[in-house]
Amino acid sequence: MTPALPHPSPTVLAVRGAALVLAAVALGHTLWNGVVEPGHALAFGVLITVGELARWGALPGEREPAPLGAAGALAYALLGRSGGQETAHGVLQVITVVVAAQLLASVPHMARGSGPGPDQAARRVLAVAFTAVCFQPLHHTGRTERWFGEGPYFALFLLVLLVLTALCDAVLAALTAGTSRPYGPQLRDELRALSGIGSAVCATGAVMALGVAVAGLWALPVLCVPLLLTQVSFRRYAAVRTTYRQTIASLARSTEIAGYTPHGHARRVAGLSTAVGRELGLTGPELTVLEYAALMHDIGQLSLVDPVADGATAVLPAAEQRRIALLGGAVVRQTGVDPAVAVVVEQQADPYREQQTAARIVRTVNAYDDLCGEGVKGSLGALEQLRLGTGRDYQPQVVEALARVLARGGLTPAGTG
């Protein structure tokens, strides 16, 4: 029996509803009054459609799989002139072009069973509408020219507007994330991501609008090339990184294949450690180190003559635990992984006050999974055991973060697969 999909929250439904109403009003207005400057609408519509079609090949979890489409939509919202001549399209036509392009690009994606979900489409519509509402009325009434002129002050105005647009999109992304994480940490992650592809999209959108204002529509294909090359390079880098992670995960399974740790132990510890790391506010690079260390934290057990029951090294003498941790770190260093991962593995037998945050998380989550495997009475019993060890072995803040993550997941015991 297929499990039922989770019902969207009222906040998500409100965001979708607002985007749907706005799209319906814009489409109705444009159909009633006709398209102003159809050549510009067609050019930007084609650009956004091509950008949306570039979602093909996007990797799972890619934050902005259609950067060219996003940049083109922002450029049309910020377009006030074309080849030195004033444009006359307004806010509702901007929304119409964006919605029509997304609908057209969604056809092949839907036929393939992929493409953007309703939340991504709603975010795009609302973010572009915000930009157009802030820019188009001011420009058409001549206020931007009177207030900012055409020099550095106008560029600063566009920069501030794009920053506000990025913040708006981050708020919408956090609202529609569809996870059980609290809104605060989710918003913090979205804001941190703005320095990456988000800044490139905003900058390209502004440059496109300024380029078309001076040179006309001929500037569009030239200005698209840098972002397209960036997208291709990023996807190649992401593909290499995915292969790299799969290699590490395969290496981590060597302890399971050899019978030193239970099946799925490394994968469970890595997944739960990453969730706890996000709960504690770790950055993207820190989460990567944490995940790799969690996958490889037991690699030192391969030095044991006889496996420890259930792979639970906590029952061994402190000196033996330390030896296993140091050997594990030495193995990790030989794999060419980031040396920071080896440091986390080497610290697994240290008191938590001498550990860095990633090591504290891995040790706590590893102990939790071991306790669940030893038949402790469920997650609550395992957490109680961890709380009893907060004097030396486990940091209290990490234990409580783990409890919050588990509570949102239903406090179920660790599985065996």
C-alpha positions as CSV (number, residue, x, y, z in Angstrom):
1,M,0.0,0.0,0.0
2,T,1.4,3.4,-1.0
3,P,1.8,5.8,1.9
4,A,-0.3,9.0,1.8
5,L,1.5,12.1,0.9
6,P,1.8,14.6,3.8
7,H,-0.9,17.3,3.7
8,P,0.5,20.8,3.0
9,S,0.5,23.2,6.0
10,P,-1.8,26.2,6.1
11,T,1.2,28.4,5.4
12,V,2.2,26.5,2.3
13,L,-1.4,26.6,1.1
14,A,-1.5,30.3,1.7
15,V,1.6,30.9,-0.4
16,R,0.3,28.7,-3.2
17,G,-3.1,30.5,-3.1
18,A,-1.6,33.9,-3.2
19,A,0.5,33.0,-6.2
20,L,-2.5,31.4,-8.0
21,V,-4.7,34.4,-7.4
22,L,-2.0,36.7,-8.6
23,A,-1.4,34.6,-11.7
24,A,-5.1,34.4,-12.5
25,V,-5.5,38.2,-12.2
26,A,-2.4,38.9,-14.4
27,L,-3.5,36.4,-17.1
28,G,-7.0,37.8,-17.2
29,H,-5.8,41.4,-17.4
30,T,-3.3,40.6,-20.2
31,L,-5.9,38.7,-22.2
32,W,-8.4,41.5,-21.8
33,N,-6.1,44.4,-22.7
34,G,-3.6,42.6,-25.0
35,V,0.1,42.3,-24.8
36,V,2.1,45.5,-24.8
37,E,5.4,45.4,-26.8
38,P,4.9,41.7,-27.9
39,G,8.5,41.5,-29.2
40,H,10.0,42.1,-25.7
41,A,7.4,39.8,-24.1
42,L,8.2,37.1,-26.6
43,A,12.0,37.5,-26.2
44,F,11.9,37.3,-22.4
45,G,9.3,34.6,-22.5
46,V,11.6,32.4,-24.7
47,L,14.5,33.2,-22.4
48,I,12.6,32.1,-19.3
49,T,11.3,29.0,-21.0
50,V,14.7,28.0,-22.1
51,G,16.0,28.6,-18.6
52,E,13.2,26.5,-17.1
53,L,13.9,23.7,-19.6
54,A,17.5,23.7,-18.3
55,R,16.2,21.9,-15.2
56,W,17.0,18.8,-17.2
57,G,19.9,17.1,-15.5
58,A,19.4,18.9,-12.2
59,L,20.8,17.0,-9.2
60,P,18.6,16.2,-6.2
61,G,18.7,19.0,-3.7
62,E,20.0,21.6,-6.1
63,R,18.9,24.9,-4.7
64,E,18.3,26.7,-7.9
65,P,18.0,24.3,-10.8
66,A,16.9,27.0,-13.3
67,P,19.1,30.0,-12.7
68,L,18.8,31.3,-16.2
69,G,15.0,31.3,-16.0
70,A,15.1,33.1,-12.6
71,A,17.6,35.7,-14.0
72,G,15.4,36.3,-17.1
73,A,12.3,36.8,-15.0
74,L,14.1,39.3,-12.8
75,A,15.5,41.1,-15.8
76,Y,12.0,41.6,-17.3
77,A,10.7,42.8,-14.0
78,L,13.6,45.4,-13.9
79,L,13.3,46.4,-17.6
80,G,12.5,50.1,-17.9
81,R,14.1,50.9,-21.3
82,S,15.2,49.0,-24.4
83,G,17.8,50.4,-26.7
84,G,17.3,53.8,-25.1
85,Q,13.5,53.8,-25.6
86,E,11.1,53.7,-22.7
87,T,9.1,50.4,-22.3
88,A,5.4,50.3,-21.4
89,H,4.8,46.9,-20.0
90,G,3.6,46.8,-16.4
91,V,3.6,44.6,-13.3
92,L,0.7,42.3,-14.5
93,Q,2.3,41.6,-17.9
94,V,5.6,40.7,-16.2
95,I,3.7,38.1,-14.1
96,T,1.8,36.9,-17.2
97,V,5.1,36.3,-19.1
98,V,6.7,34.4,-16.2
99,V,3.6,32.3,-15.6
100,A,3.2,31.5,-19.3
101,A,6.8,30.5,-19.7
102,Q,6.7,28.3,-16.6
103,L,3.6,26.6,-17.9
104,L,5.1,26.0,-21.3
105,A,8.3,24.7,-19.9
106,S,6.5,22.4,-17.5
107,V,4.9,20.3,-20.4
108,P,8.0,18.2,-21.2
109,H,9.0,18.0,-17.5
110,M,5.5,16.7,-16.6
111,A,5.7,14.2,-19.5
112,R,9.0,12.9,-18.0
113,G,7.5,12.9,-14.4
114,S,9.8,15.6,-13.1
115,G,10.1,19.4,-13.0
116,P,9.4,22.1,-10.5
117,G,6.8,21.5,-7.8
118,P,3.9,23.9,-7.0
119,D,5.9,25.5,-4.2
120,Q,8.9,26.4,-6.5
121,A,6.5,27.9,-9.1
122,A,4.7,29.9,-6.5
123,R,8.0,31.2,-5.1
124,R,9.1,32.3,-8.6
125,V,5.8,34.2,-9.2
126,L,5.7,35.9,-5.9
127,A,9.4,36.9,-5.9
128,V,9.2,38.4,-9.4
129,A,5.9,40.1,-8.6
130,F,7.6,41.7,-5.6
131,T,10.5,43.0,-7.8
132,A,8.1,44.3,-10.5
133,V,5.8,46.1,-8.0
134,C,8.8,47.8,-6.4
135,F,10.3,48.9,-9.8
136,Q,7.8,49.3,-12.6
137,P,5.4,51.9,-11.0
138,L,8.4,54.0,-9.9
139,H,10.0,53.9,-13.3
140,H,6.9,54.6,-15.4
141,T,6.0,57.7,-13.3
142,G,9.6,59.0,-13.7
143,R,10.4,58.8,-10.0
144,T,13.5,56.6,-10.4
145,E,15.0,59.1,-12.8
146,R,14.2,62.1,-10.5
147,W,15.3,60.4,-7.3
148,F,18.3,58.4,-8.5
149,G,19.3,59.7,-12.0
150,E,21.1,57.2,-14.3
151,G,24.4,56.9,-12.4
152,P,25.7,55.1,-9.4
153,Y,22.6,56.0,-7.3
154,F,20.4,54.1,-9.7
155,A,22.7,51.1,-9.6
156,L,22.6,51.2,-5.8
157,F,18.8,51.3,-6.0
158,L,18.8,48.2,-8.1
159,L,21.2,46.5,-5.7
160,V,19.0,47.3,-2.7
161,L,15.9,46.0,-4.6
162,L,17.6,42.8,-5.6
163,V,18.8,42.2,-2.0
164,L,15.2,42.7,-0.8
165,T,14.0,40.3,-3.5
166,A,16.5,37.7,-2.4
167,L,15.3,38.1,1.2
168,C,11.7,37.7,0.0
169,D,12.6,34.5,-1.8
170,A,14.5,33.2,1.2
171,V,11.5,33.8,3.4
172,L,9.2,32.0,1.0
173,A,11.6,29.1,0.6
174,A,11.7,28.7,4.4
175,L,7.9,28.8,4.6
176,T,7.5,26.2,1.9
177,A,10.4,23.9,2.8
178,G,8.1,21.0,3.6
179,T,10.3,19.8,6.5
180,S,9.7,19.3,10.2
181,R,12.5,21.7,11.1
182,P,11.6,24.9,13.0
183,Y,11.2,28.0,10.8
184,G,14.2,29.9,12.3
185,P,16.9,27.3,11.4
186,Q,15.3,26.8,8.0
187,L,15.4,30.5,7.3
188,R,19.0,30.7,8.5
189,D,20.0,28.0,6.0
190,E,18.2,29.9,3.2
191,L,19.9,33.1,4.0
192,R,23.3,31.5,4.1
193,A,22.7,30.1,0.6
194,L,22.1,33.6,-0.8
195,S,25.9,34.1,-1.2
196,G,26.0,31.3,-3.8
197,I,23.8,30.8,-6.8
198,G,21.3,33.4,-5.5
199,S,23.8,36.3,-5.8
200,A,24.7,35.1,-9.3
201,V,21.1,35.1,-10.4
202,C,20.4,38.5,-9.0
203,A,23.5,40.0,-10.5
204,T,22.8,38.5,-13.9
205,G,19.2,39.7,-13.9
206,A,20.3,43.3,-13.1
207,V,23.0,43.2,-15.8
208,M,20.5,41.8,-18.4
209,A,18.1,44.6,-17.6
210,L,20.8,47.3,-17.9
211,G,22.3,45.7,-21.0
212,V,18.9,45.6,-22.8
213,A,18.3,49.2,-21.7
214,V,21.4,50.3,-23.7
215,A,21.8,47.8,-26.5
216,G,18.3,46.4,-27.0
217,L,17.3,42.8,-27.1
218,W,20.5,41.8,-28.9
219,A,22.2,42.0,-25.5
220,L,20.2,39.0,-24.1
221,P,22.0,36.1,-25.8
222,V,25.4,37.6,-25.0
223,L,24.6,38.2,-21.3
224,C,23.2,34.7,-20.9
225,V,26.4,32.9,-21.7
226,P,28.3,33.5,-18.4
227,L,25.4,32.1,-16.3
228,L,24.9,29.1,-18.6
229,L,28.6,28.3,-18.3
230,T,28.4,28.7,-14.5
231,Q,25.4,26.3,-14.4
232,V,27.2,23.7,-16.5
233,S,30.4,24.0,-14.3
234,F,28.4,23.8,-11.1
235,R,26.6,20.6,-12.2
236,R,29.8,18.9,-13.2
237,Y,31.3,19.8,-9.8
238,A,28.1,18.6,-8.0
239,A,28.2,15.3,-10.0
240,V,31.9,14.8,-9.0
241,R,31.0,15.5,-5.4
242,T,28.1,13.1,-5.5
243,T,30.4,10.4,-6.8
244,Y,32.9,11.2,-4.1
245,R,30.3,10.9,-1.4
246,Q,29.2,7.5,-2.8
247,T,32.8,6.3,-2.7
248,I,33.1,7.3,0.9
249,A,29.8,5.6,1.7
250,S,31.0,2.4,0.0
251,L,34.2,2.6,2.0
252,A,32.3,3.1,5.2
253,R,30.3,-0.1,4.5
254,S,33.4,-2.2,4.8
255,T,32.9,-2.5,8.6
256,E,29.4,-3.8,8.0
257,I,30.5,-6.3,5.3
258,A,33.2,-7.5,7.6
259,G,30.7,-8.0,10.4
260,Y,32.1,-5.4,12.8
261,T,29.0,-3.1,12.8
262,P,25.3,-3.7,12.2
263,H,23.8,-3.3,8.8
264,G,22.9,0.3,8.0
265,H,24.6,1.7,11.1
266,A,26.9,4.2,9.3
267,R,24.1,5.4,7.1
268,R,21.8,6.0,10.1
269,V,24.4,7.8,12.1
270,A,25.3,10.0,9.1
271,G,21.7,11.0,8.4
272,L,20.8,11.7,12.1
273,S,24.1,13.5,12.7
274,T,23.5,15.8,9.7
275,A,20.0,16.6,11.1
276,V,21.4,17.4,14.5
277,G,24.1,19.5,12.9
278,R,21.5,21.6,11.1
279,E,19.6,21.9,14.3
280,L,22.7,23.3,16.0
281,G,23.3,25.8,13.1
282,L,26.3,24.3,11.4
283,T,27.2,25.7,8.0
284,G,27.3,23.8,4.7
285,P,31.0,22.9,4.7
286,E,30.8,22.0,8.4
287,L,27.8,19.7,7.6
288,T,29.9,18.0,4.8
289,V,32.7,17.3,7.2
290,L,30.2,16.0,9.8
291,E,28.5,13.7,7.3
292,Y,31.8,12.2,6.1
293,A,33.1,11.7,9.6
294,A,29.8,10.1,10.6
295,L,30.0,7.6,7.7
296,M,33.6,6.7,8.6
297,H,33.6,6.9,12.4
298,D,33.9,3.1,12.8
299,I,36.5,2.4,10.2
300,G,39.1,1.9,13.0
301,Q,37.3,-1.3,14.1
302,L,38.8,-3.1,11.2
303,S,42.0,-3.4,13.4
304,L,40.2,-5.6,15.9
305,V,40.9,-9.3,16.0
306,D,37.3,-10.1,17.0
307,P,34.3,-7.8,16.4
308,V,32.7,-6.1,19.4
309,A,29.1,-7.2,20.0
310,D,26.8,-5.0,17.8
311,G,29.8,-2.8,17.1
312,A,29.3,-0.9,20.3
313,T,32.9,0.2,21.3
314,A,31.6,2.1,24.3
315,V,32.0,-1.1,26.4
316,L,35.7,-1.3,25.6
317,P,38.4,0.1,28.0
318,A,39.2,3.8,27.3
319,A,42.7,3.0,26.0
320,E,41.2,0.6,23.4
321,Q,38.6,3.1,22.4
322,R,41.4,5.7,21.9
323,R,43.5,3.3,19.8
324,I,40.6,2.4,17.5
325,A,39.8,6.1,17.1
326,L,43.4,7.0,16.2
327,L,43.6,4.1,13.7
328,G,40.4,5.2,12.2
329,G,41.7,8.7,11.7
330,A,44.9,7.3,10.2
331,V,42.8,5.3,7.6
332,V,40.8,8.4,6.8
333,R,43.9,10.4,6.1
334,Q,45.1,7.8,3.7
335,T,41.9,8.1,1.6
336,G,42.6,11.7,0.7
337,V,39.5,13.0,2.4
338,D,39.5,16.5,4.0
339,P,41.9,16.2,7.1
340,A,39.1,17.8,9.2
341,V,37.2,14.5,8.8
342,A,40.1,12.6,10.2
343,V,40.3,14.9,13.2
344,V,36.6,14.3,14.0
345,V,37.2,10.5,13.8
346,E,40.3,10.7,16.0
347,Q,38.4,12.6,18.7
348,Q,35.6,10.0,19.2
349,A,37.1,8.6,22.4
350,D,37.9,12.0,24.0
351,P,35.8,13.7,26.7
352,Y,33.3,16.0,25.0
353,R,34.9,19.1,26.5
354,E,38.0,18.3,24.4
355,Q,36.1,17.6,21.2
356,Q,35.0,19.9,18.4
357,T,31.2,20.2,17.7
358,A,31.2,17.7,14.9
359,A,32.9,15.1,17.0
360,R,30.5,15.6,19.9
361,I,27.6,15.1,17.5
362,V,28.9,11.9,15.9
363,R,29.7,10.4,19.3
364,T,26.3,11.2,20.7
365,V,24.4,9.9,17.7
366,N,26.6,6.8,17.4
367,A,25.9,6.0,21.1
368,Y,22.2,6.6,20.5
369,D,22.1,4.1,17.6
370,D,24.2,1.6,19.6
371,L,21.8,1.9,22.6
372,C,18.8,1.3,20.4
373,G,20.5,-1.8,19.0
374,E,21.2,-3.1,22.5
375,G,17.5,-3.3,23.3
376,V,17.2,-0.3,25.5
377,K,13.5,0.6,25.8
378,G,13.1,2.6,22.6
379,S,14.3,6.1,21.8
380,L,13.2,7.5,25.2
381,G,15.3,5.0,27.0
382,A,18.3,5.6,24.8
383,L,18.0,9.4,25.4
384,E,17.7,8.9,29.1
385,Q,21.0,6.9,29.0
386,L,22.6,9.7,27.0
387,R,21.5,12.3,29.5
388,L,23.0,10.2,32.3
389,G,26.4,10.4,30.5
390,T,26.4,14.2,30.0
391,G,28.9,14.7,32.8
392,R,31.8,13.5,30.6
393,D,30.9,11.7,27.4
394,Y,28.1,13.7,25.8
395,Q,27.5,17.4,25.6
396,P,24.0,18.3,27.0
397,Q,23.2,20.7,24.1
398,V,23.9,18.0,21.6
399,V,21.7,15.5,23.4
400,E,18.8,17.9,23.6
401,A,19.2,18.8,19.9
402,L,19.1,15.1,19.1
403,A,15.9,14.8,21.3
404,R,14.3,17.7,19.3
405,V,15.2,16.1,16.0
406,L,13.8,12.7,17.1
407,A,10.6,14.3,18.5
408,R,9.8,15.8,15.2
409,G,10.4,12.4,13.6
410,G,8.1,10.6,16.1
411,L,10.7,9.2,18.6
412,T,11.0,5.8,16.8
413,P,13.9,3.5,17.6
414,A,16.7,3.2,15.1
415,G,16.0,0.7,12.4
416,T,18.1,-2.2,11.3
417,G,18.3,-1.3,7.7
